[in-house]
């Protein structure tokens, strides 16, 4: 199986490919795929897109476009081709034979980034499980050494079948071991969570699209030093700290969670269930949005889809439109707090800059108001009127 990650210190030249099937979120400039590639340590040297009504069963893009991709890759010296969509094992294998270069898809690219970024024992186990599940479907992809292992007369199956079956069993055993180890870690986290519940802690989780500035906001609110960077998936492991709210006269538990992204592989959603459990068990979600990104409505929709998938769609939310300092003057809001409709629900919205600190005091007041309302036995679905803290 070809690797999507170059040797350390080497920036591998890659060709980016996107196929427009008429979906509204198609990234015609392949900007996000380029950022993912750069995050993984690669260097996009060329990009190519095409339109199709449906994927080609064999090559995903058709033979003519595959020829064009091969020629463009050769022209620019690309050593690998990255597709913005998920490829089936057969499509991936056929493309590699046709293009004569390693071909990988968005799913593996995200998995590789997660593997690079995971720091905690739990995070590493979650990534390992997701990668094993991905690899298990692609055992017949690049096993040229298996051709020597032919069956005897009358044997069923073709070349290399015994070796592939052995590999499949080995990966199956590895998946089971990793799941068992992950269950133990999840039990430990569950115990910690129950201890917080016994202390009557109000739990707030930061959620949002990757690179929306969650970790920067987290650090600004709790004065922590969680890793934050202007890159995709800077944070993979959940970090929890206490945040004191003077207006409420108490502390709350604030958790920074992994960022979401379009077409987040289902294997990662499943594997990161323990990490995302912090969002599922939260009393309040701070949905952090990159207000400076013109595609923020689509990014918000992707976050809502993941929240729905993990069972956290009904948890109360406050929208935090971050990166106010990066917004052009003509788009800067007249009011730093208002309301915004999401999936038919009117939610409170605050504009902040986690980097400069602008609007953070408004956010603290809003959080205190929500905590006080909950303490007064207000039902979770009721609206909370944010305090008028603006001049």
C-alpha positions, 0 to 999 in steps of 0.5 A: 500500500502506498504511503500518503506521507513523505519521508521526514523533511521531504515535501512530496510533489502531489497532483490534486484531483476533484470531480464535480458531481453537481453537489453544492459543496464541491470545492472547485479550487480544491483549496481544502484538499490543498490545505490537507495535503500541506498539513500532511507534509506534501506540496501540491504542484498541480490541480485538475477538476472535471464534471461527471454525472456519476463515478466511473465504476472502474476508474472513477473519472473515466479513461480519457481523464485518467490519461490527462491526469497521468500526463499532467502528473508527469509534466509537473513531476508529481510522485502521487495523485490525491483525489478529493473524494473517496475511492473504492478499493477497485477504483484505487487499484485500477487508477494506480495501474493506469496512471502508474503512480500511487493514488490515494483519496481524501479519506486516507489523507485525513487518516494520515494527518490524524496519525501524525497529530495524535498525542494521547494514548487514546487518540493514537488507539483511535487513529490506529483502529480507523486505519486498520479498518480502512486497510482491511478493505484494500488488501488486494491493492498492491500485493505483487509479492503474492503472485508467486504463491499459486494454488495447487491443482484443483485448488480454489481461488487464484494467486496469493489467496492464502497470503491475503486470507492470512493478512486479513485474519492478522488485521482482524485480530489487530482490530479486535485488540485495538478495540479492546484496548480502546474500551479500557481507555473509554472506561477510564474516561467515563469514570472521570466524567462521572466524577465531574457529574457528581461534583455538579459540574456544568459541562461546555464543549467547543465544537466546530469545523477544523481551523475555526479557532477552537483551540485559540478560543479555549486558550484565551478563555481558560489561559491554557497552553493547548496546542493551537495553529493556523492549520487543519486538525491542530487538535485531536485529543480532548483537553478539559479545563475549569473556567471560572465565570464571575457573573455566575459565581462558579466554575464550569468545565470547558472541553476542546474537541477534535475539529470536524470536516467535510466528508469526515471518514465514518471510521474516524467518527466511530473511532473517535466516539470516546473523544466526541463523547465530551460533546455528547455529554455536554450541557452546552455546545459552543459552535465555533465558526470561522466568520472570515471564511466565505464558506462558513454556512456549508462548514456549519452544515457539516458540523451539524451533520456530525452532531446529528450522527453522534447524537448531539444535535439536541444539545443547546448551542451558542454560536461563536463567530470567531476571527472577527479580526480577520473579517474585512471592514465591509463584512464586519457586523454592526452588533457583536451579538444577535441571533442566527437560524440553524436548521430551523432553530434560532440560536444566540450568536456572538462575534469574537476574536480569540486572537485579540480578545475582542468580544470575549467578555460578552461571551463570558457574560453569555455563558454565565447567563446560561449557567444561572438559567440552568441552575434555576431549573430552566429546561434545556430547550428554552431560549436564554436571553443574553445580557445586554453588555454592549455599549 
